């Protein structure tokens, strides 16, 4: 009798374990579908960011600090979006549409970067400025594309020792044809037009190619100077023959040249933002992304690339400039 009861208990236990296993497998399957649908949803609609308090205040009014740090490039990976440019746009968008946010402090510490990426951020800042004040606080550096982005703000503030300005454009390519000749390597190129390989390092550029590239540079430079002239209410011709020659200037000299409105530190930017936003008791906050399965999957790649994880531990002390791209950067960043 005892053996029969023991046997029944074992059978019951096995059945329970099988049911539990089937339940968990189905649960994992449903969760995988939820994660997949969440992942697709996140790609369509940006998630709402959390607030991290930097300086406590009273009431619901907020001043949001949004950093713009490092090389401005669509090639730099983001934490909230696909790139650092998208990260900043997501933060600006939330600040723009949040009625509790009375002003934005854009903390710029950047040498600049790609022309198009900088222009995208400049226009994104201007859109926020149309609805609420944007105070720009410049850190150690806000040059070239960093300054271009800053021009979208309502009030520009630099530290006396900030490096800023560097209003100019640079395109570079590396010429190594003489090295190839020394080792006996000769390139073979098939091209559809005379200018198709004009930045190739395997040969000398023709005078026509140099003139064409210089024309592109000056065209882009004209856009930069035009923005500075419009936003800073300065004569364009005076900029072209003066400070807009690519030089880097200190915050003190930038104030004298009317490239910025005031000298001060980040706390002074908080004060100015509260003043312009008419929110003297506002809480100073920064945005943080919420936990999301989306970012977990980003670390491991897409569904197609699972199992092909690549980890890069190389530290780059200077930005890597890609040949053929136009940059708003100081000359000392060029290789």
URHU-V886767 format. One record per run of one state. SS is the DSSP state (2 for helix, 1 for strand, 0 for the rest). FROM is the first residue (numbers start at 1). TO is the last residue. Records with the same first field share a line. If there is no record, write none. Layout:
SS->FROM-TO ; FROM-TO
This chain:
0->1-1 ; 45-49 ; 56-61 ; 70-71 ; 73-83 ; 98-100 ; 111-111 ; 130-132 ; 144-144 ; 151-154 ; 159-162 ; 166-169 ; 171-176 ; 184-206 ; 233-235 ; 241-247 ; 257-261 ; 264-265 ; 277-282 ; 289-292 ; 301-302 ; 306-326 ; 330-330 ; 334-335
2->2-44 ; 84-97 ; 115-129 ; 145-150 ; 177-183 ; 207-232 ; 236-240 ; 251-256 ; 266-276 ; 293-300 ; 303-305 ; 331-333
1->50-55 ; 62-69 ; 72-72 ; 101-110 ; 112-114 ; 133-143 ; 155-158 ; 163-165 ; 170-170 ; 248-250 ; 262-263 ; 283-288 ; 327-329
